[in-house]
Amino acid sequence: MSDAHRWNVRFASDDYVFGKTPNFFLTQQVHLLPTGSNILSVADGEGRNGVWLATQGHHVTAVDIAETGLAKARRLAEEYGVDIDLQQIDLASWTWPTDCFDAVIAIFIQFADPDFRTRIFTGMQQATKPGRLILLQGYRPEQITYGTGGPSASENLYTETMLREAFSGWTIEHLRSHDSVIDADFFCDGVDGSQRHRDVPR
């Protein structure tokens, strides 16, 4: 089964699989983004994060592989009365833009194995303007023991050491490993961070 088919099936229901509420980490970090920022939301799914960013006054490009997810994101944007640039993109073959965005957002994109992840992280860094920001959140390997979501492949998960190495040329403003209770029955073992592009010549 292709990635596109799998995610199209996942998002095919009328319900929003991950809800309409934006990611909590994102809402806590949005103060780092000046109003009117140009933002790329990677693998934005059904639009909960990209649409919310648009409601905060940002110009959002949201990319995802699934047509069904993008259709729901479009409906969500209409519901909230905001404009958002939705693009169907396969990150495995996408030519990433260069120095285009004030911020790149990637929330739980752990469908990517280590080689694919390296290409995605490189693309995210390429797409971010000098001096600007990447916001990233994902599960740690310990999440597998909870059995409450996230990938089953431990190599797809994040550690602080891995993220420091992946963004070694960047100023890391925030990097935190944590356990969180999402609701009464859901535990999350995650790591999140914000990295600022060093303002240096390429």
C-alpha positions in Angstrom: 0.0 0.0 0.0 1.4 3.4 -1.0 1.8 6.2 1.5 -0.7 8.3 -0.3 -3.3 5.5 -0.3 -2.7 4.7 3.4 -3.2 8.3 4.4 -6.2 8.8 2.1 -7.9 5.9 3.8 -7.0 7.2 7.2 -8.5 10.6 6.5 -11.5 9.4 4.5 -14.1 9.5 7.4 -16.2 12.6 8.1 -14.7 12.9 11.5 -11.4 14.7 12.0 -9.0 11.9 13.1 -6.8 14.2 15.1 -9.5 16.7 15.9 -9.8 20.3 15.0 -7.9 21.7 18.0 -4.3 22.8 17.3 -1.3 21.0 18.8 -0.7 22.3 22.3 3.1 22.7 21.8 2.4 24.8 18.8 0.0 27.1 20.7 2.7 27.6 23.4 5.4 28.5 20.9 3.4 30.7 18.5 4.5 33.8 20.4 7.9 33.3 18.7 6.4 34.1 15.3 5.8 37.7 14.3 2.2 38.4 13.1 2.0 37.9 9.4 4.8 35.4 9.1 5.0 33.1 6.1 4.7 29.6 7.5 5.1 26.1 6.0 3.3 23.4 7.8 4.7 20.0 6.8 2.4 17.0 6.6 -0.4 19.1 7.9 -3.0 16.3 7.5 -6.6 17.6 8.1 -5.4 21.1 8.7 -5.8 21.6 12.5 -2.5 23.3 12.8 -2.3 25.2 9.5 -5.8 26.6 9.8 -5.2 27.6 13.4 -2.0 29.5 12.4 -4.0 31.3 9.7 -6.5 32.4 12.4 -3.6 33.9 14.2 -2.8 36.2 11.3 -0.1 34.2 9.5 0.2 33.3 5.8 0.2 29.5 5.8 1.3 27.0 3.1 0.2 23.5 4.3 1.4 20.5 2.4 0.2 16.9 2.7 0.2 13.7 0.6 -3.5 12.9 1.1 -6.2 14.4 -1.0 -8.8 13.5 1.6 -6.9 15.3 4.4 -6.5 18.4 2.2 -10.2 18.4 1.5 -11.0 18.4 5.2 -8.4 21.1 5.8 -10.2 23.2 3.1 -13.5 22.7 4.9 -11.9 23.6 8.2 -10.5 26.8 6.7 -13.9 27.7 5.4 -15.4 27.0 8.8 -13.0 29.5 10.4 -13.1 32.0 7.6 -9.4 32.0 6.7 -7.4 31.5 3.6 -4.7 28.9 3.5 -2.5 27.6 0.6 -3.1 23.9 0.5 -0.8 21.8 -1.7 -0.8 18.0 -2.3 2.9 17.1 -2.0 4.8 13.9 -1.7 7.7 14.8 0.5 9.7 11.8 -0.9 10.0 13.5 -4.3 9.4 17.2 -3.5 11.9 19.8 -4.5 12.0 22.0 -1.4 12.0 25.7 -1.9 15.0 27.8 -0.7 14.9 30.6 1.9 11.1 31.1 1.5 9.5 30.8 5.0 9.8 32.6 8.3 8.9 29.4 10.0 8.6 25.7 9.2 6.3 23.6 11.4 6.5 19.8 11.7 4.3 18.2 14.3 4.5 14.4 14.7 5.8 13.6 11.2 7.2 10.3 12.3 6.1 8.3 9.4 9.6 8.9 8.0 12.4 6.3 8.5 15.9 7.7 9.3 16.9 8.2 5.7 13.7 9.9 4.7 13.8 11.9 7.9 17.2 13.2 7.1 15.9 14.4 3.7 12.9 16.1 5.3 15.0 17.8 7.9 17.5 19.0 5.3 14.5 20.3 3.2 13.0 22.1 6.2 16.3 23.8 6.9 16.7 24.8 3.2 13.1 26.2 3.1 13.7 28.4 6.2 14.9 32.0 5.7 18.2 32.9 7.5 17.6 33.9 11.1 14.1 32.3 11.2 12.6 29.4 13.0 11.7 25.7 12.8 9.2 24.2 15.3 9.3 20.4 15.7 7.6 18.0 18.0 7.6 14.2 18.0 7.5 11.0 20.1 10.5 9.5 21.9 11.2 5.7 21.7 9.7 5.3 25.2 6.3 6.1 23.7 6.1 2.6 22.2 5.6 1.2 25.7 2.5 3.2 26.3 0.8 1.9 23.1 -1.3 5.1 22.8 -0.3 6.3 19.4 2.7 7.1 17.3 4.8 4.8 15.0 5.7 1.3 16.1 9.1 1.6 14.4 11.5 2.8 17.1 14.0 4.1 14.5 11.4 6.7 13.5 11.3 8.3 16.9 13.3 11.2 18.2 15.8 11.7 21.0 17.4 14.9 22.1 20.8 13.7 20.9 19.4 12.9 17.4 17.8 16.4 17.1 21.0 18.2 18.3 22.9 16.4 15.6 20.3 17.0 12.9 20.3 20.7 13.7 23.9 21.1 14.6 24.3 24.3 12.6 21.3 26.0 14.2 20.8 27.8 17.4 18.5 25.6 19.6 16.3 27.8 21.6 14.2 25.1 23.2 14.6 21.4 23.5 12.7 19.4 26.0 11.9 15.7 26.7 8.7 15.2 28.6 5.8 12.9 29.5 2.4 14.5 29.0 -1.2 13.5 29.7 -3.2 14.4 26.6 -6.5 13.3 28.2 -7.5 11.0 31.0 -6.5 7.9 29.1 -3.8 9.0 26.8 -0.1 9.4 27.8 2.5 10.8 25.5 6.3 10.5 25.8 7.7 13.2 23.6 10.4 15.6 22.7 9.9 19.1 21.3 12.1 21.9 20.2 12.5 25.2 18.4 15.6 25.8 16.3 16.6 29.2 14.9 18.5 29.4 11.6 21.9 31.1 12.3 22.0 34.3 10.3 25.1 33.4 8.3 25.9 33.3 4.6 25.2 30.0 2.8 
